[in-house]
Amino acid sequence: MVRKPSGKWRMCIDYTDLNKACPKDPYPLPSIDRLVDSVAGFALLSFMETYSGYNQIRMHPQDEEKTTFITNDDAFCYKVMPFGLKNAGATY
């Protein structure tokens, strides 16, 4: 657990071993310069706010078990994409 600046707690899970076992997603993140250039000259631009965006992406049922973490009381796994997975950014 890590204390956030607000004083609340955030659970952090070390997915180092899982990330080593996962192949890298072949889809690179877009270049920010390319994105900015692609909207140049337009009069209207819109944005979508994705509050808790990672929590909106469901894990494939076969992959949920791979996100398992153990506490003093039980074992749990994510049904939505957690932070820390190698390809989470590219998937998002």
Helices and strands as residue ranges (DSSP letters): E 2-3, E 9-10, H 16-21, H 32-39, G 53-56, H 61-64, G 65-67, E 69-70, E 75-76, H 88-91
